[in-house]
Amino acid sequence: MAENIVEIQDDEFEEKILKSDKPVMVDFWAPWCGPCKAIAPTVEALESTYGDKMTFAKLNVDENPVSPSKYGVQAIPTLIFFKDGEIAEQIVGMVAKEKLEETIQGLV
């Protein structure tokens, strides 16, 4: 995992995500999830490009069941983009890097 992608837990979700002064992308994932592993390099590449304008975070759904339940995550990977403490966009499954970049550019 890229060093600037933060691993978050349920108990710090509000502080690190909802109260962030920058837009945040949260990658809801699990270690056993093949598509989660497949999208990880794309997320890391996006972090290296947009990390100065946006925070990138990962939340393991197996270890942190509260946040996925709260935000209606039913399949992984799910990428939820937050801006000003609100959901700005939600993307489920494997998507093209261009789609993610388009979403990010709309937020930063």
Buried (B, 14 or more C-beta within 10 A) or exposed (E): EBEEBBEBEBEBBEEBBEEBEBBBBBBBBBEEBEBBEEBBEBBBBBBEEBBEEBBBBBBBBEEBEEBBEEBEBEEBBBBBBBBEEEEBBBBBEEBEBEEBBEBBEEBE
